[in-house]
Amino acid sequence: MSDSWVNSAERIGADLHVELAGSGSRRAALIRALRAAVQDGRLAPGTRLPPYRSLAADLGLARNTVADAYAELVAEGWLTARQGSGTRVAPRAEPVRAARVPKKVPRRAAAPAHNLMQGQPDAGSFPRGAWLSSARRALNAAPNEAFGPGDPQGRIELRRALAGYLARVRGVRTTPERIVICSGFAHALRLLFGGQVLRGPLAVESYGLGFHRSLLAAEGVRTVPVGLDEQGARVAELAERPELKGVRSALLTPAHQFPTGGPLHPERRAAVVDWARARGRVILEDDYDGEFRYDREPVGAVQGLDPERVVYIGSVSKSLSPAVRLGWMVLPEQLVDQVLAAKGQREAWASVLDQLTLADLIESGAYDRHVRRMRQRYRGRRDQLLAALDEHAPHITAAGIAAGLHAVLRLPPGTERSVLKATAWQGVALDGLAAYRHPDATMPGQDGLVVGYATPPDHAYQAALDALCRALPPAP
């Protein structure tokens, strides 16, 4: 960049919007407009005004007209002018604000003292340094075309990185051409069902996120619940129960049933794939926290059993942060073009810069290191929860496997509602198990608390557990 170009740019100055309205000379109109801009706060104290030559050119005025207006406002105390500093709004030229009638601000409920809501990773553990380093490297290496509208399938750098990572860590069988980047699990559902790639009715587990059921209902998709037991979803019902025989696909959380916590038994994993093959159906695998297994190595994805019958969906909302709006679908070959058609010709959801950063984070090994670190951290949190129960409420047990970011505490039948009131009284925010039950579920209801142990900061976690234990029912 040449010095002459820079000097020319400085002479041009900043933009300033003023309207020369009213009667009188152009000079008087400019003085009124500038005075009004200072009065109502559009020109804050200390703001540097454009050089009078620049403003004169912008407004189509003579230079002397603008210079005289500036001089008049300097004399009145609205502006200051110093050699080398230009013309600025005077420091004491505060805007004159009209008196306002105070409005009644609705009182917000006080935030709970202890947040044990599920679904949120430890926000303080986001790998800021590693993310920043990856962002720098990704920006430096990005080709110019990366800053265009964006490929709706997602950046090839991220799809390649994911193909290798998911194969290595989750046993997923795929190629970059079968991966479509999205902004998360909800976005994936909207593309699949809102885009008419898949149609209802859809089989879902009897316990799951009501948000997902509402999203599907908004797309006109009827959900039919499948029962659950200690071995996961009772997938035999898909072929046996009359109301389930018409479903066209099934949504499952095989690695760690949400929220009850059990994995899908190996025989049932094979059985549901056989069902999909025999009937030409599709399985949607929600692998929301598959990397976080604490008692042994995580179970591989069901997708590995038949990539043509399973849509594998994942995201970084649990491993990194829900603020990073990135997810992915690993699709059967015949669905890729349909999903891309539903997504549109341009990437409108997932930031290309974030995609490039995540790709580098994975390729550099920083993502693996972060997941391993968080796996140890969350395992310690879960162990701390179990230790608190052993000490203060040994009659309350945690259901499911040692995995994920939450645990379900089993409660005596009929006590969930009263215990939730007690936890609220103790300042503890969490959900009861009934909040996740499908309204059409036929299996017997269970009483329990869904405790998210990843959210509180370290210094507040023990106090949250103490408050929780004070709210638990006494031993029968």
Disulfide bonds with the S-S distance in Angstrom:
none
